[in-house]
Amino acid sequence: GRPDKGNWYDASRLETFDTDRGERSWSGTLVGIAEYDALKSDSDDRIVLKLETGRGSDLYVGFNRAAGITSDNRQASDMVTIVEAGANGLSYSQSFLRATLAEGGRYAA
């Protein structure tokens, strides 16, 4: 499944950046999907950041919180994950875990 398909989340919980237009930074809080129901409607917290790369695939950034329905994570618990997927969110495609980041970590796309 894809977070930008099928209305998984309220649209305000998905932030999209187009790197071709020079959008290069975001400041805010990523929360795990287990915390989605606890989010306040006026919160700036996000579940997913989508980075439109202008190539055949885009990057999706999320927080893999080890709580609730994701408490039994086997990989990247309480870490930021970066996933690459194709089709620009218009249809299903295979995804690839590109990085897991602890606090202060960096990833160059």
Order of alpha helices (4+ residues) and beta strands (2+ residues): beta-beta-beta-beta-beta
